[in-house]
Structures are given as C-alpha cells and as structure tokens.
Amino acid sequence: MDFTALRTQVIELLQREQRFSYRALKRQFALDDEDLEALKDELIYAKRLAVDEDGRVLVWTGETPSAPVPVSPGPLPATPDVSPAQGEAAPVVPPTPEAERRQLTVLFCDLVDSTRLSSQLDPEEYRDVVRAYQRVCTDVIQRYDGHIAQLLGDGLLVYFSYPQAHEDDAQRAVRTGLGMLAAMGDLNSRLQPAKGVQLAIRVGMHTGLVVVGEMGGAGRQEQLALGEVPNIAARMQGLAEPNTIAVSEATYRLIQGYFECLDFGAQALRGVTESIRVYHVLRESGSSTANRGLRTIVQSGA
C-alpha cells in the first residue's frame, strides 16, 4: 500500500473512531516507526486534522461525519407543490473567510517527558500540573502579545505577528521563550515540595511566510497558519535540549544584536529538503540602541 492510500485509510479510521492509540495503528497497518512519524506529521502538522495526546494517542479534531438520514421503510406520502414564495427561505450560508498571507514567527513549546510524568502522578494531579504549566506560560505569552493558536495537550502553538503585527515580533517571541523558562523555574519551586516533580520544557521557533485561514468543521473552527513554517518550528523544538530555546537561521537574522546565541550549525530536518542552521538562545545581549546593528555574540560548541 502506498503512503497516500495508507493516509486515507488512517484518516477514515480516525474520523470514525475519534481516538486511536499509536500502538494500535502500528499493529493494524503494520507500520514501522518511520511510517508512524510520517503519518503524525501529516495529520497533526500538515493537515491539522488531529492532535497528539501524551505521546500515546492520536485524537481527531477535524470534521465529524454526519449521521446518515434514516430511510422510511414505506413510500413517502405525496406532498403538494409549494412555490419558493410559500415555503421557508433557504438558509443563507456565510461565505468562507479568505485566507491571509502573513509573515509569522511561530513558537512551539512542549513539556519534556510528559508520558513519564503522567505515570508518576494521579490523573487529577497530572491535570493540575499541566494546567499550572499552561497558565504560567500563557501569562508570559500574553505579556508579549503572542497569540495562542492551539493548546496541544502538553504543548503550545503560538503565533507572533497574528492577529496583531509588530515590528519586533521575532524579538517578542524570543523574549517570550526566555520568560517561559524563568516562569517554569518559579513554578518548579512550588511543585517540587507540593508534588515532588520538576518540569522542563523545550521551545522552538521559525519565521517565514504562511497562509492563515479558518480550519475545522462544525463545532470546532480555528484560525491556523498553514505552510512549512509551523512544521519547521516543531522540528526546532525537537532539536532543543530541555529548558533551552532553538531558533532557525531565519529567526536568528531578525534577533541579531539583541540576544546571545550558540551556533549549532546546519541541521538536517526530517521532511525538509535543505538543511537549516540552528541557534540556541542563551540570554539577552544587553545591546544598546546604538549597537543594534552589531552581530549577536555567537560561540561554537561551548
């Protein structure tokens, strides 16, 4: 079975069942790890039809198929002809809003080892911990005027430059990431004595052109950015070490002179044709306005 046919079958299955574990998918379709990751990329990031739950379950977020209309066993009674003027007016379907091209800085944040954490805590305790993590991160995101596009279980998808654009959105995104790391330190100082756990996050960012438009079906519609940018931002997050921020070269060019970074060189990203240079953000550089044109201090390998 080629990948397109496999993807179609998985979409139909997930749309019908609403939730399906990765282990069951691998058994039912004889998938290897690479096939499963490719399907996750398609459904979660490319098509925006599903979300990941705790690294174990794929949850459908697209349209739910409508229930079939029951068919009467007998013939239907004849009905008199009714002119359009006599009958009810046909419902007016609002036009689909046009998609908008934007340059965004997309931030992905993910909780490290969430599966292990969920096994250590009672489900209600784990829910409280995840909500506390989301709350402190949301406070920082709102401080820098970021837009939370999705709460993906233990992950956050955030846009900068949508719906409100600023000249320094890439800088705002990086300051948000640094602020989230600081906020997690404060949160851990409370969670450690109360719950006996320490949380860590990974943050990744990429900047580029997207199309933002309405996605989803009846009952669940979201304004989501489509294109390569969110996928690369997710890959950046995957390259980050716990409690660090990884940014692409495109984002780095917009923050030069404002932040100290480590140059990690060109990295091959799964699903991306060309290698992308990756930088890890350390801290604000303290550059003055007069020095904004200077290059960020870049060290290699320390």
N, C-alpha and C positions, 0 to 999 in steps of 0.2 A: 504494500500500500504506500503510495507516495504521500509526502507531507501534507499537501493540500487536502487530499481525501481524509487523512487522519485528523487534521484540524477540524474539518467539517463534522466528522463523527463525534469528536470530543465536544464541540460546541453544542450539537444537538443533544448529547447526553447530559451535559451540564445544565443546559436550558431546561431540560425536563426534570432533572433531579435537584437542581438548585445548589447542592453542595456535594463535593466528591473528594475523597482523600487522594493524595498523590500516590500512596501505596496501591490503592485500588485501581487507579488509572494505569500504573505500570503493569499490574497483573492482567488487567482486561485487554490492554492493547500491546502487551509485550514490549514496553518501552524501556530503553536504556536511559541513563542519567542525562545524556546529551539531548535525546528526544524530548524528555520531560522539561528540561530547561528551555528548549526552543518553544514548546507549547506554552509554557508560563510567560515567556517574553511576548508571544503573540497575543494571548488572551488578556494579560494584565497590563502590559505597557503599550503594545501596538494597537490592539482593537478596543481596549478599555471595556471589556465585557466581564471581567472577573477581578477579584482581589484575593490576595493571599491571607490566610488566617493561621498564625502561629507556625508558619513554615511547614504545615502538615495538610492543610485543606484548601481547595480551590472553591471559592464562593461566587456564584453567578450574580452579576449586577446589571446585566442587560435587560432587554425586554422579556417579560414573562409571556409565553404563548397564551393566547386567549382560549378559554374553554370552548369546545365545539358546541354549536347550537343543536339542541335535541330535535330529532326529527319525529313528527307525529306519525303514528302507525297508520292512520286512516287518511283519506283525502281531505284536503282543507276546504272549508265552506267557501263558496263563491262570495266575493266582495264587490260591491258596486264600484263603478269607476268614480274616482274622485279627482277633480281637477286640482292643479297646484294651488289655486287660489283658495280652494276649500280645505285642503289638507294643511298639516302643520308645516311651517317653514323648515327647510333643511338646515341642520346645524352648520354654523359658519366655523370652518377650521382655520385657526390663525396661521399665517404663513410662518414657515420655519425661519428663525432669525439668521441673517447672513453671518458666515464665519468672518473673523477679523484677523488679518496678518499683524503680528507683533514680534518685536524682539524681546525675549524674556530671559531673565536669569532664573533657572529652575533649581530649587533646592530639594534634595531628598534627605530625609533623616530616618534612621532605623535604630531600633533598640537591639543591642547586642545580646545574643544568647537568650532570646525570649522563650524559646522552647524549653531550655533547661530551667529557666526561671519559673515558667508555668508549672513545671513538675515539682518544684520545691514548695510552692505555695498552694493553699486552698484556692479554688476558683474565685471566690469572692474577694480574697485578699489580693490575688493577682489582678483582678479587675480594678481594685482600688489603687494598686501600684501603677498600672498602665494609665489610669485616669489622672493620677498625680503627675506622671511624666508628661502626658499630653497638655495638662493645664499649665505647667511651668514653661513649656516650650511655646505654647500659644501666647502667653503673656509677652514673651520676647518677640515673637513674630509680629504681633500687633504693634509693638513699640516702634518697629521699623517699617510699618505699613506694608508688610507682606500679606499675601492672600493665600489662605489655606484652601487648596483645591480639593484635597481628599485627606481623610484620616483613614489610613490603610491598616487597621488593627494596631500594630505596634509601630507603624511607620507614618511619616508625614510627607505630603507632597505640597510644596509651597511655590507660588509664583511671585516674582518681583518684576514690576512694570505692568501688571494687570491686576485689577482693572485701572488702577491709578499709576501713571508713569512718573518717574523722577529721573533726573539726570544722573544720579549716583546709585541706581538700583543695584548694580553689581556689588558696590561697597556696602549697601544696606544688607544685601544677602549675606556677605561675609561677616559683617558685624552681628547679624542675627545668629549665625553659626557659632561665633565666639561667645555670644551671650547665652546661647543654649547650653554650651559646655559649662559655663560658670553657674548657670541655674541648676544644672544636674549635680554639680558639686554641693550646692546648698541643699538640694533635695536629698542627696545621699546622707548628709549629716543628720537628717531626720529619720530616714528609712532604716539606716543601719541599727540604731538602738531599738526602733519600734518593730521592724520586720526581720532584721538580720540579713538584709540584702544590700548589694551595691549595684547600681545601674550604670551602664555605659552606652554611649550612642556613637554612631558613625554618621558623618554628614558629607554629602557630595553635591557639587554644583557644576552646571554648564550653562553657557549663554549662547543664544542663537535665534534664528527666525522660526516661528511656529505659526500655526493657524489655530485660533481659539474659537470654539463654537460649542453649541449645545449638543450634548451626547446623552444617550439613555432613552428610556421609553416612558410609558405612562407610569406615574407614581414615583419615578426617580430620574431626575434630569440634572445634569451638571454641566458647568462650563469648563471644558477641558482643553488643554493645549495638545495638538497633535503634530507629529513630526519627529525628527531624530533627536531633538534636544532633550525631552524628558528621558528617553532611553539612555542617552549618554550620561545624564545626571545620575541616573540609577547606577550605571556602571562606575561612576566616580565614587559613589557611596560604597560600592562593593570593594573598591581599592583602598579605602581609608582604614587605618588602624582604629581600634576602639578609642573613643574620646579624641578624635582628630577630624580635620576637615580636608578633603581632597577637592581640588578645582581643576578644570580643564584649562588649556592654554588660552582659549577664547575668553574665559572669565578672568584669568590672570592678567591679560593685557589691559583690562579695564580697572584693575585694582593696583597696578604697579605704582610704587611710591607711597602707598598707604599701609601696606602690610608686609611683614617679613615672612618669606616662604622658603620651603625646601624644594629644590628641583629634583623630581624623581624620574626625569627622562621620559622618552616616548614609550607608551604602553600600548600593547595590542589589546583591543577590547572585543569581546565576543559579539558578533553581529554588526560590527563597524568595520568598513572596508580598510580605512587607513589608520595607522597608529596615531595616538593623541598624546601630547606631552601633558604630564600630570604634575601638579604642585600641591604640597601640603602647607596649609596656612598655619603659621605659628602664633602671630600676635600682630597688633597694630604697630606700625613702624615709628610712629611719633613724628612723621614728617610734617613740616610746616607748610603753609600755603606756598611759600617761595620755592619749596623743594618738590612740589607735586610732579614735576617733570622728570625727576630722578628715577632710576630703576629701583625696584624693590631689592633689598639685600637677598641674594639667592646663594645658598650654600649647597654643597653636594655631599650627600651621604652621611652627615653627622648625625 
